[in-house]
């Protein structure tokens, strides 16, 4: 049997390889491990072609075997080197003795090299290890914390995933060029760090906000929601605190305008499912529309009026009637509050 386990996620690939090897050799007595970067291919072929003791099958786990395809000796012609390395790798596949299992682990690769794929035996099983996304990723985070005897709030888990992979944690882009798949090794290290940081408490959204870079402060969310919905008094209090901590007024203005724009879409959509609305307009996180729809319930003015006030503010700033970002933000708050 031949198993080829690839990435793109290294942690998932390693876990899959370990699971498959343990299923075949639970007590780990018949498993031999090689690093192809340090071992001659002939030695790997010899090991996988040797029958196990007392007729039991052997398991040979090789890391980085496919990565050698295309890597020749210095000075060799690149194409010739690739062909030669691929031919040696194929020789390993054809050397597998009956009853033995060859497990090839190449977590850094997302596909089998063409030169190898053409000669791959039909019985070979190729396993691509995609990282979990969306609810599955949130479960992975909470499960990892639970395995350490800790608790990780689901909302905190989603916030961590959003902070590390804001565009791709939930869904895979249709264009692979724009995909940045979650790195489970990185996420796992953050989970472990947060568990230690929060101990003995459960990891909460506040813990994530305190130590994970890129996580907006709760105060920013509160300010944006209050400002966009016309609650100028509450928004002014939050704004004073945000500016005191060094927040950029231009950035805050842009966030409020974006909230108003999405609130308008939510209002026009009416009773249509917010998630469907988010997907229809191409939001990276369609679930965001649910929160925006809920926040609209506390608005003091109509969505149409909010949008008109926001457009007037934007035009005034871009045409130079308002010159400073601070003034533009203040003007926006006043317009939304008096709309």
Residue pairs with C-beta under 8 A, 6 or more apart in sequence:
1 96
1 100
1 101
1 102
1 123
1 125
2 93
2 96
2 101
2 102
2 104
2 121
2 123
2 124
2 125
3 17
3 20
3 101
3 102
3 103
3 104
3 124
3 125
3 127
4 66
4 104
4 106
4 112
4 120
4 124
4 125
4 126
4 127
5 13
5 16
5 17
5 20
5 103
5 104
5 105
5 106
5 107
5 127
5 129
6 13
6 66
6 106
6 107
6 109
6 110
6 111
6 112
6 126
6 127
6 128
6 129
7 13
7 106
7 107
7 108
7 109
7 110
7 128
7 129
8 110
8 128
8 129
8 130
8 131
8 181
9 107
9 129
9 130
9 131
9 181
9 182
9 183
9 184
10 107
10 108
10 183
10 184
10 185
11 107
11 131
11 183
11 184
11 185
11 188
12 129
12 130
12 131
12 132
12 184
13 105
13 106
13 107
13 129
14 105
14 107
16 127
16 129
17 61
17 103
17 105
20 103
21 28
21 31
21 59
21 61
21 103
22 28
24 57
24 59
24 101
25 31
25 59
30 52
30 53
30 56
30 57
30 58
30 59
31 58
31 59
31 60
31 61
32 47
32 58
32 59
32 60
32 61
33 60
33 61
33 62
33 63
34 43
34 44
34 47
34 60
34 61
34 62
34 63
35 62
35 63
35 64
36 44
36 62
36 63
36 64
36 65
36 67
36 68
37 64
37 67
37 68
39 62
41 65
41 68
41 88
41 89
41 91
41 92
42 88
44 60
44 62
44 65
44 92
45 91
45 92
45 95
46 95
47 58
47 60
48 58
48 60
48 92
48 95
48 96
48 97
48 100
48 102
49 95
49 96
49 97
49 100
50 58
50 97
50 100
51 58
51 97
51 99
51 100
52 58
52 99
52 100
55 99
56 99
57 99
57 100
57 101
58 97
58 99
58 100
58 101
59 100
59 101
59 103
60 100
60 101
60 102
60 103
61 103
61 105
62 92
62 102
62 103
62 104
62 105
63 105
63 106
64 105
64 106
64 108
65 89
65 92
65 104
65 106
66 89
66 104
66 106
66 109
66 112
66 113
66 116
67 106
67 108
67 109
68 85
68 88
68 89
69 82
69 85
69 86
69 89
69 113
69 115
69 116
70 78
70 81
70 82
70 85
70 86
70 113
70 115
71 81
71 85
72 78
72 80
72 81
72 82
72 84
72 85
73 81
76 84
82 113
82 115
83 115
86 113
86 115
86 116
86 119
89 116
90 116
90 119
90 120
92 102
93 102
93 119
93 120
93 121
93 124
94 121
96 102
107 129
110 128
111 128
112 120
112 126
120 126
130 172
130 181
131 137
131 181
131 182
131 183
131 184
132 139
132 140
132 182
132 184
133 168
133 169
133 170
133 171
133 172
133 182
134 169
134 170
134 171
137 157
137 161
137 169
137 182
137 187
138 154
138 157
138 158
138 161
140 184
140 187
141 152
141 157
141 160
141 161
141 187
141 191
142 151
142 152
142 154
142 157
144 152
144 188
144 191
144 192
145 151
145 152
145 191
145 194
145 195
145 203
146 152
148 192
148 195
150 195
150 198
150 199
150 202
150 203
151 202
151 203
152 191
152 194
152 195
152 202
152 203
153 202
153 203
153 204
153 205
155 205
156 194
156 203
156 204
156 205
156 207
156 208
157 203
159 205
159 208
159 209
159 215
160 187
160 190
160 191
160 194
160 208
160 212
160 215
161 169
161 170
161 182
161 187
162 169
162 285
163 208
163 212
163 213
163 214
163 215
164 182
164 186
164 187
164 190
164 212
164 214
165 180
165 181
165 182
166 214
166 284
166 285
167 173
167 178
167 180
167 284
168 179
168 180
168 181
168 182
168 284
169 182
170 284
170 285
170 286
170 287
171 284
172 179
172 181
173 179
190 212
191 203
193 211
194 203
194 207
194 208
194 211
194 212
195 203
197 203
197 207
197 210
197 211
198 204
198 207
201 207
205 218
206 218
208 215
209 215
209 216
209 217
209 218
217 242
219 238
219 241
219 242
220 242
220 247
220 252
220 255
222 234
222 238
223 235
223 238
223 239
223 242
223 252
224 252
224 255
224 256
224 259
225 259
225 295
226 232
226 234
226 235
226 238
227 235
227 239
227 256
227 259
227 332
227 333
227 336
228 256
228 259
228 260
228 263
228 295
228 299
228 306
228 336
229 263
229 295
229 296
229 298
229 299
229 300
229 336
230 299
230 300
230 301
230 306
230 336
230 337
230 339
231 298
231 300
231 337
232 333
232 334
232 336
232 337
232 338
233 337
235 333
235 337
236 333
239 252
239 329
239 333
242 252
243 249
248 325
249 325
249 326
249 328
249 329
250 325
250 328
250 329
252 329
253 317
253 325
253 328
253 329
253 332
256 310
256 329
256 332
256 336
257 310
257 313
257 314
257 332
259 292
260 306
260 307
260 310
260 336
261 307
261 310
262 288
262 289
262 292
263 292
263 295
263 296
263 299
263 303
263 306
264 303
264 304
264 306
264 307
265 277
265 281
265 289
266 274
266 277
266 289
266 292
266 293
266 296
266 303
267 296
267 302
267 303
267 304
268 303
269 277
274 286
274 287
274 289
274 290
274 292
274 293
275 286
275 287
275 289
275 290
276 286
277 286
277 289
278 285
278 286
278 287
278 288
278 289
278 290
279 286
283 289
296 303
299 306
300 337
300 339
301 336
301 339
305 339
306 336
306 339
308 339
309 332
309 335
309 336
309 339
310 332
310 335
310 336
312 335
313 322
313 328
313 331
313 332
313 335
316 322
316 328
316 331
317 328
317 331
322 328
322 331
